[in-house]
Amino acid sequence: MNVKEEIIKILPKPANKIKVAHIITAKNPRLEENPDYVVKDRKAMEALGFNVEDIDIKGKTEKDLRKILAGKDVIYVQGGNTFYLLKYIRESGFDKVIKDLINKGVIYIGVSAGSIVAGPTIETAGWKHVDRNEVGLKDLTGMNLVPFNVFVHYGPEHTGTVGEELKKTKYPLHILNDSQAILIKDGKVEIVGEGKEAVI
């Protein structure tokens, strides 16, 4: 929601008519309550007039998700632990459902982990050693919604790490700070938000 002005520009109808599926699965599974960033984003969306429903895909089936997500205009996949999120994306069939929804014009918005899983792999989640693979995920293949990986929460202190890891990866990379997002519309890729994209 740091780039909410850009989100408003691409909405197919007025904000008060928008139904959002707020996917909160990536939040720390040990927490009973939603962490601050989940609550903050939900409140920001509601302040815009969005009708927001929190949804945890853990324990859901593909059939469940097709029913739950039917009629939603935006699928907003929240941040948290990328490995945990990808585990339940696969187990629930969310990856299949979301591709069908996008093809029908539904908007996918990924935040942090939610943007990383959209790429061909989630390898960037481990580059800063903040995101731990606590679920023992061996296959780091992402949903392949986009043909590039994403590095999130970038600051100048990450330049060395990203530079070293870039030598080992075979995929193109986009680097985002917390005031930026990637907009993909009709096949065109554009960085939106504040400042230029970091180049390493």
N, C-alpha and C positions, 0 to 999 in steps of 0.2 A: 504493500500500500504506500510505499515511499514514492511510487510513480503513479499515483492514482489518477492524476490528470491525463496521463497517457492512456490509462485503461478506459476512462470515460469516453475518450475520442473514438474508440473502436467498438463500443457497445451497439448492438443492433436495434435497441429501443431505449426509452427513458429509464434511468436508474431505478425508479420505483417500480418498474415492471420486470426487473432482472431477478432471476432465481439463481442463487449460488449454492453449489455443493462445496462446502468447506471441509476438505479432506485433512483430518487432524492426526492421522495414524503415525506420522513420523515423530511426534512429541515423545519425550522420554517415557518408555513404557512403565517405569517404576513410579511415575507420578500419578496420583489419583486425580488431581485437579489439572486443568489446562494451564500451561505456563503462561507467563505474562505476554509473550509475543503472539500467542494464539488468540488470547482475549483481546489484545490491542488491535490486531488485524480485523477480527470479527466486529468490534465496535466501530472501526473506521469504515468498514463496508456498510454496516447498518446506518451510520451517519450519512452516507451517500444515498440511502434509500433502498439498498439491496435487501432482498428477502434471503436470509442466510440460514442454511441448515448444516450443523456440524455432523460429519459422517466419519466413522472409523471403518476402514475396509477390512481390518483384521476379523477373521471369522465369517466373512461374507463369501458368497459364491458368485460366479459370473451372472447367474440368473438373478440373484438378489440385486446385484449392482445395476443390471439393465433396468430393473424395476425402480430402484431408488433414484437413479440418475436421469430417468426419463423426464423430459420437460424442463430440465435445468438449462440455463443459458450459459453459465460459467462453471467450470470445474477448477477450483482454487486449491492447489495441492500445497499444503503448508510445510514449513521446514521442520528440522529436527534431525534424527539419526537416519542418514541416507541408506545404510545397509538394512536397517530394520524396515524402513519404508519399502525398499525394493523386494525384500522377502515376501511381504504381504501383497504387494502389487502382483507378483507372480502367482502366489497361492490363491488369490481371489479372482484372478482373471481380469483385473482392472486394466492391464495393458491391452487386452483385446477390446474391451468395452470402450476405452478412451479413444482408440483409433477410429472406431465406428462413429463416435460422437463428433470428433473433430471433422470427419468427412461430411457430417451433416451440418456443419457450421457452428458447433458449440465451441466456445473459447476456452482454451487451456491456459491457466496461469500457474506457473510454478514458482515457489519461493524457496530459495536456498536448496535444501534437499529435493524439493519439488521440481526445481529447474535442472538439477544434476541428473535425476533419473530420466529426464526427457532425451538425453543424449545416447550415443552408442555404447558408452560405458560409464560407470560411476567412479572410475579410478581417481578422479580429482578429489573425491570426498576424503581420501586418506592422505593427501599431500601435506596437510598441516598437522596431521596426527591429532586432530580435535575430534573428528568423527571416528568412533571406534567400531570395529566389526564384531560386535558382541554376539551376533547371531550366527557367526561362523560361515558367512556367505562365501562360497568359493567362486561362483560365476558372477562376475561384475558387469555382465552385459546389461545395458539400460533398455529403455523402451524404444529407442531408435525413432523418436518422433522428429528429431532433427539430426543432421549429419555431422555434428560437432559436439565436443565436450564443453562443459562450462565450469569455470573456477569462480567461486562466489566469495563474498566478504573480503575482497582484495584490498590490501594496503601495501604501501611501499616496502614494508618489512618482509613481504612474501616474495619479492622479486627473485632472490637467489633460489629459493625452493622451487618456484614455478619454472625458472630457467633450467634447473637441473632435471626436473621431471619431464619437461617438454622434449628433452633429448630422447626419452625412453618411450614416448607415446607415438602411435601412428595416426592419431586423429587430430584434426584442426581444433583449435581452442579459442573460446571467447572468455575474456577476463572481465568480471563485473565487480564494481564496488557497491556499497549498500544504497546508492542513489541512482543506480542504473538498472536497466532491464533490456532484454532482447525482444524486439517485436518482429514476428514473422507473419507476413500477410501476403497471400497470393504468390508465395515463393520468394518474396523479397525479404532480406534480413537487414534489420536496422537497429542500431543501439539508440535507446531513448533514455531520457533522464538527464542528470547533470554531468557535464564534462565529457571528454573523449575517452574512448576505451584504452586501457593500458596496453602497450605493445612491448613484448619481451623477446 
